[in-house]
């Protein structure tokens, strides 16, 4: 993913951007989890492949890909929700933007947070990304949908905007 950012930066006119100087939300979230939650070694992820890849690269096991859903591609039903077995090793729900967000992901995230008291960590709280003048819904939009279903409304922001991000970039 960092390679994608460096290529984009080149197209924007930056000369010779180096991948070690690029800090995307997924990379920052991986660092955040290692520093702020070092005992959490398994997470449920809502997000794109780059987020899962970054977390795995720092030794955090990830569940939340389509194979961990109730029935991939099928709508959730009450029986599936009622009988869903939570992984007791999952210590956090980590969420970034997800163009494949589903009701199943929302249900599982709410189960982990409400039933297992997992931490809820966001890559960012962006409401949208501008794409050719159009507002593409972001992580902050998904956050609002999940917050409604939670008993405990607290969450942590690993990436922008956060003091952690500024400290990491300055190192």
N, C-alpha and C positions, 0 to 999 in steps of 0.2 A: 504494500500500500504506500509506503514511503516513496518508492520509485515513482508511483503515479503522481504524487505531490511534486517531486522534483521535476518531472516532465512538464507538469502544468505551470510550474514557476518559470521554466525556460520559455514556454510559449507566452508568458506574461512579460518577458523581457529581463528576467533576472539572469545574471551571468554566472554560470557554473554553480548552481545551488548544490549543496552537499546534503546527503540524506541524514547525516548526524545533526544537521541544523534544522531539520524539519520535525515539527511536533504536531502531529495530528491528534484528534481527540482519542482515537483508539490507543495510540502509543502512550499518551499521557495517562489514560485510564489504567493501562497495565502497570505503569510505574506507581500510580496512586494505590492500587490494590496491594502491591508488594510492600510499600512503605507504611500505609495506614491500616492495612488488614493482613498482616503477614501470616496469620494462622488460617485464613480462608484459602483453601486450596482447590475448591470446587465451586462453580457458580452456574446459575441459570442465566442465559444471555438472550436478550431481545436485541437484535442488531444485525448488521451486515457481516459478511464473511471476514472483513478486515478486523473487526472487533474481536471475533473469536480467535483469529490467527494471532493477534497481538497478545491476548491473554494466554493462549497456549505457549507462546514463545517465552513467557516469563514463568512457566511452570504451573499455571492455573488450569485445572481441568474444566472443560466447558460442556454443559448440557444446554439444550435449547435449540439445537438445529432441528430441521423438520422431522428427523427420525425420532425425536423425543416428544413430539406432539401426540395428541390423543390418537387420531387417525389422519395422517398427512393428507391434506387436500379435502378432507371431509369436515362438515360443520360439527361443532361440539354439541353434545346433548347432555341433559342433566345426569343421566346414569354414568356416562364417562367421567364427568366432573366429580360426581360423588365417589366414584371408585378409583380415582387417580391416586397412585402411590407416589408420595414424595420421596426423593432421595435424601436420606438423613445427613449425608456429607455436604450438601449444598449449604453454603453459608451466606450467599448474597445473590441478589438479582442485579445484574448489570445491564443497563439499557442505553443503547445509542439509537440513531435513526434506523428504521427498518422498513424498507419498501414492500416487505411481505408480511407486515403486521396483521395478526388475525385475532379473532375472539379466543381461540385456543391459547395463544401466547399470553393474552391478558388474564385469562382464567388461571393458568399455571403460575404466572408471576404473583397474582394476588394470593394464591394458596401458599406459596413459599413465604411471602411476607406476612400474611395474616396467621397462618397455622404454625409456621416454623420460626417465626420472628427473624427472618433473614434481613440483612442489611439491604438497602435499596440505593444503588449507586448509578448515577447518570454520567454519560460522557460529556454532556452539555445540556443547556436548557434553551437552545435555539428554537424559536417559534416557527421559523421558516428559513429557507434558503432562496434567494432570488435567482431565478433561471430565466434569462431573456425577458425580464420584467414581470415574470409570474412568481407567485409565492408558493414554493413547494414545501408542504408541511414538514416540520422538523421534530426533533426529539422532545422539545417542550410541548408540542401538540399531543404526542403520544402520552407524555407524562400526565396531562390533565385527565385523559381517559382512565388511566390506572389509578390515580389518586382517589377518584370517586369510589373505587371498590375497596379501599384500604381502611382498616381500623386505625392504624398508626400512620399518619400522613407525612412522617419525616423521611427525608432522603438526603443524599450527599451528592455534590457535584464535583466530579474528578477533574474535568476539563474546564473549558471556558464557560462562564467566567468564574475563576476561583484563584485565591492566593497561591494554592498549590502549583497551578500552571505557571504563574510568574516566577515562583521559586525554582521550579524545574528548568525553565528556559534560561534563567540567569546563571545556572551552574555550568 
